[in-house]
């Protein structure tokens, strides 16, 4: 298929990834604003589901600066919000975490924890857990080896890592940027314990569906990552549309085979999220 319009009539609600589908970290992709406007004009509900390590108000402000206003979507859910709620409510694995954290990430991600009764410490050895929101994707170095000293200090301290962004990488204005998920993979490979929220964990689709007020059968997920977006939708029992505007953009001809090798079968593969 070459356009999204033919799919729209088959569903009532749409779970739309942000980075790699709606924008490239700087600006919307061509046709996206028109596509969102047409969906909303047809009475469809749209919730953005992002693995961003930030809360919805921060994400909404970022989208607004790109010209993506609240009239174009119904709500926002993020891995950062899921981590915030889990740290607040102390559910599941979060129940055993202490109150002292070491934050690996840029200051703008502090919204995940700064309103909670937690203490930020400057040394992993003094922390109960490591909160990983990822390298600075604008100014920070893109060599994961540079973060090894912090990761090794946390491993020596025997503390778990909470990862607020399972993505390994994104493409920002044509440049590949490493994310928190890549650092989490290194930590896990070295024997560390990693707790994370976000796609592809099917749990994050429950609050997203609640925002949409649709059933899984009448919902379509749109994403650019096989590993998180398409696999996550499958785990949640939701049909998916794979767009090739993000991290898989360089190899569109290999897309069907790549999806099949992973046991994934999106209902459609499109060049981008446009009508």
C-alpha positions, 0 to 999 in steps of 0.5 A: 500500500502507498497511503494510510487512508485505505486502512483508516476505515477499518479501525476506530482507534489508532495507537501512533508512535512518535519518533520515526512515525510522526516526526524525526526529532526536529520536524514532522514528516511530510503528510503527517499533519494532514493524515492526523487531521483527516483521522480526527475529521473522520471521528477517529481517536488517536493516542500517541504511544512513545518510548520517550523517557518523559511525561505527557505534558513535556511531550505535548509541549515538544509536539506543539513547538513542531505544529502538532497541536492537541486538536490532532490527537486524543492523548499521550502515553509514554514509557516515562509516564509508565515509569513515573506511575510505577515509582509512585505506586510501587507496583510489581518489581518497583515495590522493592526499590528504595528511595535513593536513585542515581540518574543517568540521563539529561536534566530535562528527563527529571520530570520522571521522578522529581515530584516523587519522594525520592532522593537523587544521589551523586554516586551509584554506590550510594543509590538503591537503583539506577534510573536510566533515561539515556544519553543526551540525544541532542548534545551528548556523545554517541559512544556507549563506551563512554557510559561504561564507568557509571554502568560498572559502578552500578554493577559493583554496587549491585543495584538494579537499573530502571530503564525509562526508554526501551528503544536502542536508537532513533534517527534525529534529523537523519542522524542515528542517536543511541537511547537508554535501551542500548545502555540497558542491554549492556547492563543486562549482558554484564549481569545487571538486573534491568526493570523497564516499562514501554514497548514492546511490553504489552502492559503499556497498551492497557492504559493506552487502550483506555484512553482510546476507548476502543477494543483491540479488534478495532484498534491499529498500532502504527510504528517504525520499529519492528522490535518495539512497535510491531512486536509490542502490538502483536503481544497486546493482540493489536493489528499493526501498520509498519512505516519505513520513515524511521530506523528502517528507512535505509532498507525498504526493499528488505522490509517484508523479509525482515518482518517475516524472520521475526515472526511479525506480520503487520497488516500493511507496510507503508513508506510513511504515515501519510494519507 
